[in-house]
Every structure is written in structure tokens, then in C-alpha cells.
């Protein structure tokens, strides 16, 4: 995850606190905000990070087969049941089951899900036997479950059970200060993927990216950067390479994010025209340092747990500490004091 805003730092702190426990967690956020990334972070910080992480999108449930999909079935339980099936709950045994778009779960199946969550026990369709499951359940939704409860579209008892611990991911429009770091991250990613060498983003292009409303959130931004990296035939992205939905109808102006500096007190001008450009190298360095500092803050300076939170090895954290002029002892002392 790219963590470059106060709102996401709060999310990271919440993940760090909830991670070690098996409590059911409800992740709320608009489409494209990164709910599965949060679920994977909770899993990686849990007691069994090497256990299975099983994902199921409830919008893909076939209503007539929904119970069998979740809880499994035995051979002959219904037409086409030619062999036994574990189902998603038993497949996630010893790990995490991530139920995405939980608001799409059929109403008649919700009591059975509630029972499975409360008893940690499932009964396959067509079987008289129940099976214990040792899982952590993480659910996510882009819908307003409270409103659905009021409308009778979602069971209140299931909602309260899922909402025992909640993480809300803010939409990208509420954390515009992070857009520069996201752009740097995605350009680096697509450079590797497509063997490109984009090193700069023009000021007008970055201003357009920072002022767009991003209804599709981080996923939409990633696609916009991917398109721009593919379309440019040099080492920089100009406003001409951005998708029309990002540029049409906006007044071209210089954003403070784009025109002040590259993030380390330096200003880049690659064409001698005085146009300020955004240095990806500097942004990546600043974003990496910021992510390290926040991970250490969330873990009270524990380098091993910070490495788990960042998704890197412990030795990478030590190298980053050295690169940014920090020592492990000093880091631990500073964050324990705070």
C-alpha cells in the first residue's frame, strides 16, 4: 500500500492494532480504494500469515448454489454434484476468508453465514455432519450496510457481528496529497512491466491528475498512469498522454504539488523551457521513507513487525534505516517514547 496521507496513516494504525487478533473485521470503502490490500495486510499481520488467504466476491454467488459455494457439499447433494466440495469456509481453514462485496449476499443465506461466524462451524449441503473451521473472517463492502439494515435488505444481527471491528478506507478525493506518491509508484511499476523508462511527469499533467475527482479511486488512477506510460515515446508524461476523462473540462493551471518542488527541495527542468517537472525518483524516495516511519510508528519501533506491515524482509528495513540515517535503537527509542 502507498501510505502518504494522514487518513491512510490512521488506516495503517488500525490494521496494526487489529492484525494480531482473530476478530472479524468489516472493511468499508468505495470501489477501487484497495479493500483487498487491507484484508491481505490484516492476514499478513495475523497469527498465521503463512496460512491460506481465500477470496470470494459475494456478487459472484449463484443464488441457487450459494450455500454449497460457501459451505461445501457432498457428492449427490444436487444435480451435477459429482464429487465432494470443501467450499470457501473449509478451504480457508487455518487462514483468512475474505468475503468481498458482502452487501450482495442473498438475504436468505445471511442467517447461515451468521451461524458459521458465531460457531466457527459449517455443515456441507447434503451432509448430516458439521465441521469446525479455524478461520479469520474479513468482509468488505462498497455499500452503506446501515442503510440496508434500515431498509430490511441486510440482517441487523449479521451487520453488528461483522462490524465488531471496522476499517474505513477514504476515497482518493479525500487524500489528494497522496496522488503524487501513487503516480510515482505506478510509473515505476509500469516501467518494469512494459520495459519503459519514464522518469518525469510534467507540471500540467500532474496538476490534472491532482485535480481530477477520481470516481474510480486508486484503481482508476492506476489505469490512467498505465495508459500514459504506454502512450509516451520519451522519458516523461505530458498532459497529452493522459486519458480524456482526466483532462477534459478542467482549467489548466499549475498545482502547488507540481510546481513547488520534487519532494526533496530540488526542482527539475528537463527541457530548458522552465516547465517544472515531477521527479519520480525523489517522490519514490520520500514515499518509501514516509512508509517506513509510519510502519515503525504503528509498531512502536519493532523492525520485525514493521517489515511484516510493509511486506518486505527484516533486512530490507535495516537497509532502509541505514539509508535514511536512522538506527534501529534510535528508532525503537523514539517510537516507544511517542
Buried (B, 14 or more C-beta within 10 A) or exposed (E): BBBBBEBBBEBBBBBBEBBEBBEBBBBBBBEBBBBBBBBBBBBBBBEBBEBBBBBBBBEEBEEEBBBBBBBBBBEEBEEEBEEBBBBBBBBBBEBBBBBBBBBBBEEEBBEBBBBBBEEBBBBBBBBEEEBEBEBBBBBBBBBEBEEBBEEEEBBEEBBEBBBEBBBBBBBBEEBBBBBBBBBBBBBBBBBEEEEBEBBBBBBBBBBBBBBBEBEBBBBBBBBBBBBBBEEBEEEBBBBEBBBEEBBEEEEEEBBEBBBEBBBEEEEBEBEEEEBBBBBBBBBBBBBBBBBBBBBBBBBBBBBEBBBBBBEBEEEBBBEBBEEEEBEBEEBBEBBEEE
